């Protein structure tokens, strides 16, 4: 209710869109023991518009109604990072998100490794339920070497099989310079 009051009003949606908001999705942890956490994934076509919108005092007050604490980070695509976006099969409406985030040695090396790893894995991943895979670098810190991978799946079991397979995860061992943070999220029921 707090989310919809803060972010779901016609006026609030129109304001966000006027600054470049293209898409807004909410997820909860896929495992019940993960606590009261939310993941918002928004896509904007203007970093300046995003920053202006979220610096508004009324928008910040709405966020305070929803979140006890939050870590807002702005990520941006890089032309050298791979992207996979596939249509959902008919009737497959469940959505799950897998995140991996951590430091890389260099952006160029990360791009090369991820292009090759994605090329090798995409067919098998799709067979297990992959809808999209995108990689981003931090936009709010342009010199940062932190990267995030965002997978969207329609099959939770297939997603877990891929993530549990050491051969599938092997490229990530060479990608990150420290242990990455990982999490799995599910689209919640209700009117978000």
C-alpha positions in Angstrom: 0.0 0.0 0.0 2.8 2.4 0.9 4.5 1.7 -2.5 1.4 2.3 -4.5 0.6 5.4 -2.6 4.1 6.8 -3.1 4.9 5.6 -6.6 1.6 4.3 -8.1 -0.6 7.4 -8.4 -1.4 8.7 -11.8 0.3 12.0 -11.0 3.5 10.3 -9.7 3.7 8.0 -12.7 3.2 10.9 -15.1 5.9 12.9 -13.3 8.4 10.1 -13.4 7.7 9.5 -17.1 8.2 13.2 -17.9 11.8 12.8 -16.6 12.5 9.7 -18.6 11.2 6.7 -16.6 10.4 3.9 -19.0 9.8 0.9 -16.8 9.3 0.1 -13.1 9.3 -3.4 -11.6 9.3 -4.6 -7.9 10.7 -7.9 -6.6 10.9 -9.6 -3.2 13.4 -12.2 -2.1 12.8 -15.6 -3.7 13.6 -17.3 -0.4 11.2 -16.7 2.5 14.0 -16.4 5.1 15.6 -13.3 3.4 13.7 -10.8 5.5 11.6 -7.7 4.5 13.5 -6.5 1.5 12.4 -5.1 -1.9 14.2 -4.7 -5.1 13.1 -2.0 -7.5 14.4 -2.1 -11.1 13.7 1.0 -13.0 14.8 1.8 -16.6 15.3 5.4 -17.5 16.4 7.1 -20.7 17.9 10.1 -18.9 20.4 9.9 -16.0 19.9 13.6 -15.4 16.1 13.1 -15.3 16.4 10.2 -12.9 18.7 12.3 -10.6 16.3 15.3 -10.8 13.2 13.2 -10.1 14.7 11.4 -7.1 16.2 14.5 -5.6 12.7 16.0 -5.2 11.7 16.2 -1.5 8.2 14.8 -2.1 9.7 11.8 -3.9 12.2 11.2 -1.1 9.4 11.4 1.5 7.5 8.7 -0.5 10.6 6.6 -0.5 10.9 7.0 3.3 7.4 5.6 3.6 8.4 2.4 1.8 12.0 1.8 2.9 13.5 1.6 6.4 16.9 1.9 4.7 18.0 1.9 1.0 21.0 1.8 -1.2 20.2 3.7 -4.4 22.7 3.0 -7.2 22.5 4.1 -10.8 23.8 1.6 -13.3 24.4 2.2 -17.0 24.9 -0.1 -20.0 28.2 0.0 -21.9 28.3 -0.6 -25.6 30.7 -3.5 -25.1 28.6 -5.4 -22.6 26.4 -8.2 -23.9 22.6 -8.1 -23.8 20.1 -10.9 -24.3 16.4 -10.1 -24.5 14.1 -12.9 -25.6 10.3 -13.0 -25.7 8.5 -15.0 -23.0 6.8 -18.2 -24.2 3.0 -18.2 -24.2 1.7 -18.7 -20.7 5.0 -18.3 -18.9 4.2 -15.2 -16.7 6.2 -15.9 -13.6 9.3 -13.7 -13.2 12.5 -14.2 -11.2 15.6 -12.1 -11.1 19.2 -13.2 -10.4 21.7 -10.6 -9.5 25.5 -10.7 -9.2 27.5 -7.6 -8.3 31.1 -7.1 -7.6 34.4 -5.4 -8.6 36.2 -6.3 -11.9 39.8 -5.7 -12.9 39.0 -3.6 -15.9 35.9 -2.7 -17.9 37.5 -3.8 -21.2 38.5 -7.2 -19.8 35.0 -7.7 -18.3 33.4 -6.9 -21.6 35.5 -9.4 -23.5 35.0 -12.2 -20.9 31.2 -11.6 -20.7 30.7 -11.5 -24.4 32.3 -14.9 -24.8 30.6 -16.4 -21.7 27.2 -15.2 -22.9 27.7 -16.5 -26.4 28.6 -20.0 -25.0 25.8 -20.1 -22.4 22.8 -18.5 -24.0 21.2 -21.5 -25.7 21.4 -23.7 -22.6 20.3 -20.9 -20.4 17.3 -20.2 -22.6 16.3 -23.8 -22.5 16.2 -23.4 -18.7 14.0 -20.3 -18.7 16.3 -17.2 -19.4 14.4 -14.2 -20.7 17.1 -11.5 -20.4 20.6 -11.0 -19.3 22.1 -7.6 -19.0 25.3 -6.2 -17.5 25.9 -2.7 -16.3 28.6 -0.5 -14.8 28.0 2.2 -12.2 26.8 5.4 -13.8 26.8 7.4 -10.5 30.6 6.7 -10.3 31.9 6.7 -13.9 35.4 5.5 -12.9 34.1 2.7 -10.7 35.1 -0.9 -11.6 31.9 -2.3 -10.0 29.7 -4.3 -12.4 26.2 -5.9 -12.0 24.6 -8.7 -13.9 20.8 -8.8 -14.0 19.1 -12.0 -15.3 15.3 -12.3 -15.7 13.9 -15.8 -15.8 10.4 -17.4 -16.2 11.4 -20.7 -14.6 12.7 -20.6 -11.0 13.9 -24.3 -11.1 15.8 -23.8 -14.3 17.4 -20.6 -12.9 18.5 -22.5 -9.8 19.9 -25.4 -11.9 22.0 -22.9 -13.9 23.3 -21.0 -10.9 24.2 -24.3 -9.1 26.2 -25.6 -12.1 29.9 -25.0 -11.5 30.6 -25.1 -15.3 28.0 -22.4 -15.9 29.4 -20.2 -13.1 33.1 -20.7 -14.0 33.5 -17.5 -16.1 32.4 -15.4 -13.1 35.4 -16.7 -11.1 37.6 -14.9 -13.6 35.4 -11.8 -13.8 35.4 -10.6 -10.3 38.4 -9.5 -8.2 36.6 -10.2 -4.9 33.7 -12.5 -3.9 30.6 -11.0 -5.6 27.2 -10.4 -3.9 24.5 -12.6 -5.3 20.7 -12.7 -4.7 17.6 -14.2 -6.2 14.3 -12.3 -6.4 10.7 -13.2 -7.4 7.8 -11.0 -8.7 5.4 -10.7 -5.9 1.6 -11.1 -6.1 -0.5 -8.1 -5.8 -0.9 -4.7 -7.5 2.6 -3.2 -7.7 
